[in-house]
Amino acid sequence: MAELDLQPVPEDWARCLAVVAHPDDLEFGASCALARWTGQGKDVVEVLATRGEAGIDGLAPDEAARVRTEEQLASGAVVGASAVEFLDHRDGMLEPGLALRRDLARAIRRHRPDVVVTLSFREGFWGGGRMWNHVDHRVLGEAVVDAVRDAANRWVFPELVDEGHEPWGGVRFVLVASSPLATHWVDVTDTLEVGIRSLEAHRAYIDGLGYDFDAEQFLRQLTEPTGQRLGVGAAITFELIET
């Protein structure tokens, strides 16, 4: 979809749960929008399925998990997230199935968000050409959408009710960041700098990429051309899935 066909993301809501697979997933664009929303007084909680322990070739998994957990906590603080949580599934080995859906449904019932944000689970990314999406992103994103429905159904995972987590059917929509099937956009002109700082907080991950990566250049190239075509300084796109 061309930029001029996109619609603004509705912002008449109060609570957001941002759920992704790895530390840094939100910071490659979505955090610019999270910072906008916390600046409006909305509550944002970040939930990570893994601690990213398989993400840095030069660090053993235990050390990578420790470092990347610290970086995500710092990054969440930059954008004003009220909490950052980890589900401790294995990085690189997320499996579609009941265990993941149950954990995600539990998180949704606990936090009772109006909106859920996740990362593209399509084959690629907005503006990403033919780049193939990571298996964890594909598994996690679909599970998130399914878990929104699960969280609302008393008879799916009834053990969650036994734990004290009553059903929650209040999620209005899921926003899928960087989706190649984007339908909506958010003006992040005023929070682009915050988003850049949130990505720069992942210094160990960036340094471990094995090539020269400039966080500011990446996010400006991602957001400013789209924003200018929409009549603003910078914009992030989302696929909006109604629930």
Sequence and secondary structure as in RCSB ss.txt:
>XXXX:A:sequence
MAELDLQPVPEDWARCLAVVAHPDDLEFGASCALARWTGQGKDVVEVLATRGEAGIDGLAPDEAARVRTEEQLAS
GAVVGASAVEFLDHRDGMLEPGLALRRDLARAIRRHRPDVVVTLSFREGFWGGGRMWNHVDHRVLGEAVVDAVRD
AANRWVFPELVDEGHEPWGGVRFVLVASSPLATHWVDVTDTLEVGIRSLEAHRAYIDGLGYDFDAEQFLRQLTEP
TGQRLGVGAAITFELIET
>XXXX:A:secstr
  GGG EE      EEEEEESSTTTTTTTHHHHHHHHHHTT EEEEEESS  TTS TTS HHHHHHHHHHHHHHH
HHHHT SEEEE    TT    SHHHHHHHHHHHHHH  SEEEEE  SSS TT TT    HHHHHHHHHHHHHHHH
HH TTSSHHHHHTT        EEEEET TT  EEEE TTTHHHHHHHHHT HHHHHTTSS   HHHHHHHHHHH
HHHHHTSS EEEEEEEE 
